[in-house]
């Protein structure tokens, strides 16, 4: 069982954090101040994760992490605060903190971060929480599990170019693990241990995204009451991930191209460029070459990004990985139980086309582990289609390609939900964005029925 040490001077907050992480399968220990926490870490070890408040009487959270690193304790750390600033976040990341969580936050956010952090454990001696080499010890890379030769070749290329500053473009369908591969590139090279900053280019309009990426000066626009440090500056020395870069508007693409050429950023309202030392990794689930042909993506930026192109194969092309990942996720979500799959359940997983790829498989196994009444996960536990969506019999699938099975499943689900895409995506176990991309692909090929085109 993974162990976590919670450090907070407020008893109520310690109790709340302990409840969330305890229910999530962690063995929880508590400390009321940083001094007691440091003694606990250095005297006995055995801690897999540190969750600490930032502001505490005496030694604060950042000082605790620094002292723990100097003592050789290399477990990942999550810093929590109600009064965080950009400078605090930068300081935490420079010390090797896994993430920085601002109050208020949801229990799900905390548990998600804790699971991710302990999945990227920093030391080979996983039970001790300590590593040789002190503060400079390199974190261990989070593994990417695969038996697929094509994906293994991608990983080999990623490792070979990891220490270069050349831009990397990762392409693949939604759910294939593009961000995981981006982190793998970061952690495989000389920038490991330095900041890794992810930005979702589809989440913000252009005006806010420009400020988010490059920062702004005080008074640059209405509401700019203080200077903001942009994500490129925060990532300096490390890596910046530009997720869904295909959604970036053309005007901002031109400014990004200059950053890639000159390695300096212009803050909004700034008077002089600011130099940055950063590795750019971009991801997209769309075909950028086709977007260039249609004038929706800059050709010069495309060629600048594709110095090192990496393409992740979809899960339906990696049948050997379905079994491997199934066992991995089942162990992760078993919460201490010795869960196993019934033979018919394993056959059902192998028969699925997985339009949502690894993310869909992960969600399916997490749901099944929660629904399983005993130690055996049955085919019924895997049924996430809902009462109104029938399964296809195996005899109906004979002679069909995987792509055709996927297409039939999507159209049948849309029909059963009266073309409600949100509900259909939920029943299919994929994101609404994945569903939209699939329908756009079918429309381009002339394979979209008229009754499946309405937006809901």
Secondary structure by P-SEA (a helix, b strand, c coil): cbbbbbbcccaaaaaaaaaaaaaaccbbbbbccaaaaaaaaaccccccbbbbbcccccccaaaaaaaaaaaccccbbbbbbccccaaaaaaaaaacccccccccccaaaaaaaaaaaaaaccccccccccccccccbbbbccccccccaaaaaaaaaaaaacccccbbbbbbcccccaaaaaaaaaaaccccccbbbbbccccccaaaaaaaaccccccccccccbbbbccccccccbbbbbcccccccaaaaaaaaaaaaccccccccccbbbbbbbbbbbbbcccaaaaaaaccccaaaaaaaacbbbbbbcccccccaaaaaaaaaaaaacccccccccaaaaaaaaaccccccaaaaaaaaaaaaaacccccccccccccccccbbbbcccccccccaaaaaaaaaaaaaaaaccaaaaaaaaacccaaaaaaaaaaaaaaccccccccccc
